[in-house]
């Protein structure tokens, strides 16, 4: 039982880390798109 809980906890941490990287990447994409729009507006 303890091994299953430990495995689930490790997997949850791995998925959380992956999600953070995905959100960070999406934030960078939105920022670069906003910069491109701002440059073209000027």
C-alpha positions in Angstrom: 0.0 0.0 0.0 2.8 2.4 0.9 4.5 1.7 -2.4 1.4 2.5 -4.4 0.9 5.8 -2.5 4.6 6.7 -3.2 4.2 5.9 -6.8 1.1 8.0 -7.2 2.8 10.9 -5.4 5.8 10.7 -7.7 3.6 10.6 -10.8 1.5 13.5 -9.5 4.7 15.6 -9.1 5.9 14.6 -12.6 2.6 15.7 -14.1 2.6 18.9 -12.1 6.1 19.8 -13.4 5.1 19.0 -16.9 2.0 21.3 -16.6 4.1 24.1 -15.2 6.4 23.9 -18.2 3.5 23.8 -20.6 1.8 26.9 -19.0 5.2 28.7 -19.0 5.6 28.0 -22.7 2.1 29.1 -23.5 2.8 32.4 -21.6 5.9 33.0 -23.7 3.9 32.4 -26.9 1.2 34.8 -25.8 3.9 37.4 -24.8 5.7 37.1 -28.2 2.4 37.3 -30.1 1.5 40.5 -28.1 4.9 42.0 -28.9 4.5 41.3 -32.6 1.0 42.9 -32.6 2.4 45.9 -30.7 5.3 46.4 -33.2 3.0 46.1 -36.2 0.6 48.7 -34.6 3.5 51.2 -34.3 
